[in-house]
Amino acid sequence: MTDILSKKLESKIDKKLISKSKRRELDDGFKKGKVINEVLDKPTVMTLYKMITDHVIAYVNGSVSAGKESVVFWGVAEDDSNVALKIYLVSTSNFKKREPYLTDDPRFRHVKKGTKNLVYLWAKKEYRNLSQCYDAGIPVPRPLYITKNVLTMDFVGVNGSPSKSLLTSEIEQNDYTQAISILKDLYHKAKLVHGDFSEYNIFKTDSGLVVFDLGSAVDLRHPNSKEFLKRDINNITRFFKKRGMIVKNSDDVFMEIVNEL
């Protein structure tokens, strides 16, 4: 009898979460049902259901992007504003490779053993990084809520369609200037190094560039922060150079950032 009630509850929750979802395939070939089956395990479903009953969100639409470590869903808040729900995959082993970004960051030195604890801490870390950036006036999605493996933030895009990344956008010289300016502001205003700064993790919007995916961002006190900064500069410089933009020497940009008063 208990099993029957449990199954009925799960079915009710699933229907509530995806009742307004669009039946469609993503551009990357993911089928929405497949994504939901892999990401929305029972604990995550219960987390989302609690977010609904706590009035954090009203309902969840389909997924809009999928990666090895997380899937982003288009959600809607009770005021009808669009939100992005970044759900980190508890079942993945990829987070074990991310431990150095946590254990060597003085803000997150005490990491409990187990993949689930690591994923929860990673979600909390991205929320904190976004908050530091947002408070410093850096263009990032505004963080709204964090619980377990679910991060809620402003949706960058229109009607469930995310803004284009730099990779898929037409590039102008001013985009390079903005990108370097963001790196400088991250370093001096937010006291962070992104750690994964590239054309894949920057939106190009009508109001300018918006940087996202800040889970890898580390405090400047991290022993490898300067190496991560060099890598970020090299990656973004290489991209703009390939697109025919005029770029500065990467070493010169690095020296400008770390020595800027």
Secondary structure, DSSP 8 states (H G I E B T S, - for coil): -HHHHHHHHHHHHHHHHHTT----B-TTS-BHHHHHHHH--HHHHHHHHHHHHTTS-SEEEEEEEE-SSEEEEEEE-TTS-EEEEEEE-TT-SGGGGGHHHHHTSTTS----SSHHHHHHHHHHHHHHHHHHHHHTT-----EEEEETTEEEEE--EETTEE--BGGGS---HHHHHHHHHHHHHHHHTS-EE-SS-SGGGEEEETTEEEE---TT-EETTSTTHHHHHHHHHHHHHHHHHHTT-----HHHHHHHHHH--
